[in-house]
Amino acid sequence: MKKVGIVSCYFQPNYGSMLQAYATQMALDKLGYDNETICIDGFNGEIKKAKIKYFVKASLTSKILLTKMGRAKDTVVRKLSRNEYTQKTAIRNECFKTFSQKYFRLSDTYPSKAILGEECQKNYSAVLVGSDQLWLPGNIAADYYTLNFVPESVNTIAYATSFGQSSLPKDSSKLAKVFLQKIKHLSVREESGQKLIADLTGRKVPVVCDPTLLFTGKEWLSIQQKEPIEQGNYIFCYFLGTNPLHRNFVRKLKAETGCEVVILPHIDEYVKEDEECSDKQLYDVDPSAFLNLIRNAKYVCTDSFHCSVFSILYKRNFFTFRRFSDKNKQSTNSRLDTLFHITGITGRLVSGDEDITEVLSRKTDFETAHRKLAEIRQKSYDYLMNALKDNGDTDL
């Protein structure tokens, strides 16, 4: 019997990426569809080569990419020096690897994208791509998450797939206009993506919730231990960016509340202040433990979309920071705007220079937020079920 093939970043050593990829698998399980995540081991080299070629070219004009490449040099030097940072990062990566091996059902290895395309009709009733920032310009250039390899005879679905930014450079727009017309069932995670597709193709597509939001906090308990990993009242910090102002906010929050600061340090790159602003740095943390740390925290400070998602699901007192300036066209802030819009939550998005006493006095109506989530969760499942049925009626 044919399966649904999932195209996702299940392999990415990032908590949000891995959890949303697993949530996509869980959603198809819940709907009763036999499925597997397509293993990229055989053609990952193809993907990496295309992305590197794009990044080298794009870094000449992108401020964000130039900054990241500059900081990456420091990270590479530290890794090559085999110091404590290198050893602890290896521990974290091993946690991701173990989680992936335990929870993902992977396909057989396809030696190339071309052969994967040839095998699609035999193996899959549908190929589904989603979610996360899989349509960033670099990924569009790599031409895997575009589903261009899938034959016309096979159903194609984009579930909550994200461009990661509100606009695309000209070369990416040209490619996107083509592959977006081919995908039979399109949905996006952000309102900015909805507008972008309308501008590029004229198609009106729905905004659905991120796969992680298809499940309640209670349902997410299925992959985590019941007892708290950390005891007592603590501030849990998870930062992907490097902004010192955000770390200083954590210091002020600690001074005001007396809570210990627990951080997952150096996530995307080495950031010295991760250690300076915290009492405890954790590395031996897989995605399930990540959820446990959020669920049992007194406060959460983050610049991560998915950490914000689970803070809402577990009704934590959380503070979310923007990682980029809204003026930057390559900013990924739009996903936060959509998240807070669909939940109706206000007062949780902060800059870092606020008065601590004032922000601590802010209240969040989680009950209303969860009711709103239940509504969009059902609409999202309805979209997914209709797309999977594929009785010949597409939204093209």
Secondary structure by P-SEA (a helix, b strand, c coil): cbbbbbbcccccccaaaaaaaaaaaaaaaaaccccccccccccaaaaaaaaaaaaaaaaaccaaaaaaaaaaaaaaaaaaaccaaaaaaaaaaaaaaaaaacccccccccccaaaaaaaccccccbbbbbccccccaaaaaacccccccccccbbbbbcccccccccccaaaaaaaaaaaaaccccccccaaaaaaaaaaccbbbbbbccccccccccccccccccccccccbbbbbbbccccaaaaaaaaaaaaaccbbbbbbccccccccccccccccccccccaaaaaaaaaaccccccccaaaaaaaaaacccbbbbbccccccccccaaaaaaaaaaaccccccccccccaaaaaacccaaaaaaaaaaaaaaaaaaaaaaaaaccccccc
